[in-house]
Amino acid sequence: MTDIVITLVFSIVMLVFMAFPAMKISQWLRPKLALSERGHNALQIILTIVLSLLVGLFLRFA
């Protein structure tokens, strides 16, 4: 249980820092996937969360 909590704490902090890479990745994917504005925004949010969780896991277990 403490592993999950510590990972989430690290991930919450990283949300701010992962917004820029998520924007760049979604801008790169937008022409390839022909996304609408709403789809582009949803992709940015999902990528931000996924990237911050990945960094939080790395910080906890590496």
C-alpha positions in Angstrom: 0.0 0.0 0.0 2.8 2.4 0.8 4.4 1.7 -2.6 1.2 2.9 -4.3 0.9 6.0 -2.2 4.6 7.0 -2.7 4.3 6.4 -6.4 1.2 8.6 -6.6 2.9 11.4 -4.6 5.8 11.4 -7.0 3.4 11.4 -9.9 1.4 14.3 -8.7 4.5 16.4 -8.4 5.6 15.4 -11.9 2.2 16.4 -13.5 3.4 20.0 -13.9 6.7 19.0 -15.5 5.2 16.4 -17.9 2.7 18.9 -19.5 5.3 20.2 -22.0 6.5 16.9 -23.3 2.8 15.8 -23.6 2.0 18.9 -25.6 5.0 18.2 -28.0 4.0 14.5 -28.4 0.4 15.4 -29.1 1.4 18.1 -31.6 3.5 15.5 -33.4 0.7 12.9 -33.4 -2.1 15.3 -34.4 -1.4 15.3 -38.2 -0.7 11.6 -38.3 -3.9 10.6 -36.5 -6.1 13.4 -38.0 -7.4 14.5 -34.5 -10.0 17.1 -33.9 -9.4 19.8 -31.3 -11.3 17.9 -28.7 -9.4 14.7 -29.4 -6.1 16.6 -29.3 -7.0 18.1 -25.9 -8.0 14.6 -24.5 -4.7 13.2 -25.9 -2.7 15.9 -24.1 -4.4 15.1 -20.8 -4.0 11.4 -21.1 -0.3 11.7 -22.1 0.4 14.0 -19.2 -1.1 11.6 -16.7 0.6 8.5 -18.3 4.0 10.3 -18.5 3.8 11.5 -14.9 2.9 8.0 -13.7 5.8 6.5 -15.6 8.2 9.0 -14.1 6.7 8.4 -10.6 7.2 4.6 -11.0 10.8 5.2 -12.2 11.5 7.5 -9.2 10.0 4.9 -6.7 11.6 1.7 -8.0 14.8 2.8 -9.8 
